[in-house]
Amino acid sequence: MNCPRLKSWFSERYDFEEMKIDFSLVSRRTFLNTLFGGWLLAFMGGSFYGLLKFAFPTLGKEPDFVILKPEDYLNIPDNSVKPFAWGGKLGLFFKHSNGSMTALKGVCTHMECNITYIPQDKKFYCACHKGWFDENGKNIEGPPPKPLEFFDITDITFEGDKLIVAKKGIKVELPKA
């Protein structure tokens, strides 16, 4: 303190010699190193978590089936697709040019990027690595190692219409209300 009046005012009220600690349990360097280390650990943990979620975005169980509203999907034009949610992935309801309907998982078999349907070419396209599939899901060009995964479509009517899209081989029995 450079101000003599303030110094005398404090020294009258407080005994600085009694308040002084002989030694500290934590030095300034240890405290700052611990603070920096904790910050660094939190930063690295958050970065690693973000990297894992980016590298593996769709970890988790896929559903065995989904229930859709038929009025939203059965009346789409020929040679077109309509997306639906298949768990955390894209599903596509596809109406062929001859009027037949199929449902498929809307992700590429190479790196699980979303695919789009090109109606004029009658092909599915994966923009990530330029993979192409024909309208039957067969891989015809690019890096995809296997064909697209198709689902079974079941139309069940009770207490209103339900369009059920299920994995192949899965028998769906809904509880009757």
C-alpha positions in Angstrom: 0.0 0.0 0.0 1.4 3.3 -1.0 -1.1 5.5 0.8 0.1 6.0 4.4 -3.3 7.0 5.8 -4.9 3.8 4.4 -2.0 1.7 5.7 -2.4 3.1 9.2 -6.2 2.7 9.1 -5.8 -1.0 8.2 -3.0 -1.6 10.7 -5.1 -0.1 13.5 -8.0 -2.6 12.8 -6.2 -5.7 11.6 -3.1 -7.5 12.8 -1.4 -8.6 9.6 1.2 -10.6 11.4 -1.4 -12.9 13.0 -3.2 -13.4 9.7 -0.2 -14.5 7.8 0.1 -18.2 7.0 3.5 -19.8 7.4 3.1 -22.1 4.5 0.5 -23.0 1.9 -0.8 -26.5 1.1 -1.1 -25.6 -2.6 1.4 -23.5 -4.4 0.3 -21.0 -7.1 2.0 -23.2 -9.7 0.2 -26.4 -8.6 -3.1 -24.5 -8.5 -2.6 -23.1 -12.0 -1.4 -26.5 -13.4 -4.4 -28.2 -11.9 -6.8 -25.6 -13.3 -5.2 -25.8 -16.8 -5.1 -29.6 -16.7 -8.8 -29.8 -15.8 -9.7 -27.4 -18.6 -7.6 -29.4 -21.1 -9.1 -32.7 -20.0 -12.7 -31.2 -20.4 -11.8 -29.8 -23.8 -10.2 -33.1 -25.1 -13.2 -35.1 -23.7 -15.7 -32.9 -25.5 -13.7 -33.0 -28.7 -13.4 -36.8 -28.6 -17.1 -37.2 -27.9 -17.9 -34.9 -30.9 -15.5 -36.8 -33.1 -17.1 -40.2 -32.1 -20.6 -38.8 -32.8 -19.4 -37.6 -36.2 -17.7 -40.8 -37.1 -20.5 -43.1 -35.9 -23.7 -41.1 -36.1 -26.1 -44.0 -36.3 -25.0 -46.2 -33.4 -28.0 -47.8 -31.8 -30.7 -50.3 -32.5 -32.8 -50.0 -35.6 -36.5 -50.7 -35.3 -38.0 -54.0 -36.6 -40.9 -52.2 -38.1 -42.5 -48.7 -38.4 -46.2 -47.8 -38.8 -47.1 -45.2 -41.4 -50.3 -43.5 -42.5 -51.4 -45.1 -45.8 -53.0 -41.8 -47.1 -49.5 -40.2 -47.0 -47.7 -42.9 -48.9 -50.0 -44.9 -51.2 -51.0 -41.9 -53.4 -47.6 -40.7 -54.4 -47.1 -40.5 -58.2 -45.4 -43.3 -60.1 -41.6 -43.3 -60.4 -41.2 -41.3 -57.2 -40.1 -41.7 -53.5 -41.4 -40.4 -50.2 -39.1 -40.4 -47.2 -40.0 -41.7 -43.7 -38.0 -42.1 -40.5 -36.5 -45.5 -40.0 -35.1 -45.2 -36.4 -32.2 -42.7 -36.8 -31.9 -43.3 -40.5 -33.7 -42.4 -43.6 -36.3 -44.8 -45.1 -37.7 -44.4 -48.6 -41.2 -45.5 -49.8 -40.7 -46.1 -53.5 -43.4 -46.4 -56.1 -42.1 -47.9 -59.3 -43.1 -46.7 -62.8 -45.3 -49.8 -63.2 -47.2 -48.9 -59.9 -45.7 -51.5 -57.6 -44.5 -50.2 -54.3 -41.5 -51.1 -52.2 -39.8 -49.6 -49.1 -36.1 -49.4 -48.6 -33.5 -48.1 -46.2 -32.4 -44.8 -47.7 -28.7 -45.0 -46.8 -25.8 -46.1 -49.0 -24.2 -49.5 -48.2 -20.8 -48.0 -48.4 -20.6 -45.4 -45.6 -24.3 -45.0 -44.8 -24.7 -41.6 -46.4 -28.3 -40.7 -47.4 -29.3 -41.5 -51.0 -31.6 -39.7 -53.4 -33.7 -41.0 -56.2 -33.2 -39.5 -59.7 -36.5 -40.2 -61.5 -35.4 -39.4 -65.0 -32.6 -41.9 -64.8 -34.5 -44.4 -62.6 -31.5 -44.7 -60.3 -30.6 -44.0 -56.7 -27.6 -41.8 -56.1 -25.2 -41.5 -53.2 -23.5 -38.1 -53.3 -20.8 -38.9 -50.7 -18.7 -41.1 -53.0 -20.7 -41.1 -56.2 -22.3 -44.5 -55.8 -25.2 -45.5 -58.1 -27.9 -48.1 -57.6 -30.6 -49.2 -60.1 -34.3 -49.0 -59.3 -34.1 -52.5 -57.9 -31.4 -51.5 -55.4 -28.5 -53.3 -57.1 -25.2 -51.5 -56.9 -24.1 -50.6 -60.4 -21.4 -48.0 -60.1 -19.0 -46.5 -57.4 -17.8 -47.9 -54.1 -21.0 -49.4 -52.6 -20.2 -53.1 -51.8 -23.7 -54.5 -51.8 -27.3 -53.7 -52.9 -29.7 -51.5 -50.9 -31.7 -53.1 -48.1 -35.4 -53.5 -48.9 -38.3 -54.0 -46.4 -41.6 -55.9 -46.5 -44.7 -53.8 -46.8 -47.9 -55.0 -45.0 -51.3 -53.3 -45.2 -53.4 -54.0 -42.1 -56.8 -52.7 -41.5 -58.4 -52.5 -38.0 -59.5 -49.4 -36.2 -58.3 -47.3 -39.1 -55.7 -48.1 -41.8 -52.1 -48.7 -40.9 -49.3 -49.2 -43.3 -46.6 -51.3 -41.7 -43.0 -51.4 -43.0 -41.0 -54.2 -41.5 -37.6 -55.8 -42.0 -37.7 -58.8 -44.2 -38.7 -61.9 -42.2 -40.2 -60.0 -39.3 -43.8 -61.0 -38.4 -45.6 -58.0 -37.0 -48.6 -58.5 -34.7 -50.1 -55.4 -33.2 -52.1 -55.5 -30.0 -55.8 -55.1 -30.6 -57.3 -52.3 -28.6 
